[in-house]
Amino acid sequence: MSPLAAPRATPLLRLLPVYTGATSIDEALQDQRGVRLLWLEVLVNDRLDLTPWLERREVQEAYQKACRWYTTYRSLIETLLSRSPLPADPGPVDPREYRLFAEAIRFVATHD
């Protein structure tokens, strides 16, 4: 990369800095908690470009999980958050994670 080239803009993370302290996807992937919560960041943040990490299993799983939660709770998410839609994935969601999901949605909706 040329020294005169503009650095690639990194979109701001919305949840991971608060929940884990990670300020980038790279940082989140180095921390087990960041990996576990990445799906929530994907769910609430449509400005993420995950292309550099799509070969990583953790990112693929987080994306799929975000799509499943988006599909299941699309009406709620669209009412509270401004984001472009995720692809439909009618797969199962773990209801034990609903509280975490609700907390994350509430946080982003009130800190937007």
C-alpha positions in Angstrom: 0.0 0.0 0.0 1.3 3.4 -1.0 2.0 5.8 1.9 -0.3 8.3 0.2 -3.2 5.8 -0.1 -6.0 6.5 2.3 -6.4 3.9 5.0 -9.5 1.7 4.7 -12.2 3.1 7.0 -13.1 0.7 9.8 -16.7 0.9 10.7 -17.4 1.5 14.3 -18.5 -1.4 16.3 -21.6 -0.9 18.3 -21.7 -3.7 20.9 -18.3 -5.4 21.1 -16.5 -2.4 22.6 -19.0 -2.2 25.4 -19.3 -6.0 26.1 -15.7 -7.0 25.5 -13.5 -3.9 25.0 -12.7 -5.0 21.4 -12.4 -2.1 19.0 -12.1 -4.2 15.8 -13.1 -7.6 14.4 -9.5 -8.7 14.7 -9.5 -8.0 18.4 -12.8 -9.7 18.9 -11.6 -12.8 17.2 -8.6 -13.0 19.6 -10.9 -13.2 22.6 -13.3 -16.1 23.4 -16.0 -13.7 24.6 -15.6 -11.6 21.5 -16.1 -14.7 19.4 -19.2 -15.7 21.4 -20.7 -12.2 21.0 -19.8 -11.6 17.4 -23.2 -12.7 16.1 -24.8 -9.9 18.1 -22.5 -7.3 16.5 -23.4 -8.7 13.0 -27.1 -8.6 14.0 -27.2 -4.9 15.0 -24.5 -3.5 12.8 -25.1 -3.5 9.0 -22.0 -1.4 8.4 -19.7 -4.3 9.0 -17.7 -5.6 6.0 -16.8 -9.1 7.1 -15.2 -10.0 3.8 -11.6 -10.2 5.2 -12.7 -12.8 7.8 -15.3 -14.8 5.8 -12.9 -17.8 5.6 -12.9 -18.1 9.4 -15.3 -20.6 10.8 -16.2 -18.4 13.8 -17.2 -15.6 11.5 -19.3 -17.9 9.3 -21.0 -19.3 12.4 -21.7 -15.8 13.8 -23.1 -14.6 10.5 -25.4 -17.6 10.2 -26.6 -17.2 13.8 -27.3 -13.5 13.2 -29.3 -14.4 10.1 -31.3 -16.9 12.1 -32.1 -14.4 14.9 -32.9 -11.7 12.4 -35.3 -14.1 10.6 -37.0 -15.1 13.8 -37.3 -11.6 15.3 -37.3 -9.5 12.1 -40.4 -7.4 13.0 -38.9 -6.5 16.4 -35.5 -5.7 15.0 -37.0 -3.6 12.1 -39.1 -1.7 14.6 -36.3 -0.8 16.9 -33.2 -0.6 14.7 -32.4 1.0 11.4 -30.5 -1.7 9.4 -30.6 -3.4 6.1 -32.1 -6.9 6.1 -30.0 -10.0 6.6 -30.6 -13.1 4.4 -33.4 -15.3 5.6 -32.4 -18.4 7.6 -35.3 -20.3 9.2 -32.9 -22.4 11.3 -33.4 -22.8 15.0 -32.4 -20.2 17.6 -31.4 -21.1 21.2 -34.1 -19.6 23.4 -31.6 -19.5 26.3 -29.9 -16.6 24.5 -33.0 -14.5 24.3 -32.2 -12.4 27.3 -28.8 -11.5 25.8 -30.4 -10.8 22.5 -33.0 -8.5 24.1 -30.4 -6.7 26.2 -28.2 -6.1 23.1 -31.2 -4.8 21.0 -32.3 -2.5 23.8 -28.8 -1.2 24.3 -28.3 -0.4 20.6 -31.8 1.1 20.3 -31.2 3.5 23.1 -27.6 4.4 22.2 -28.1 5.0 18.5 
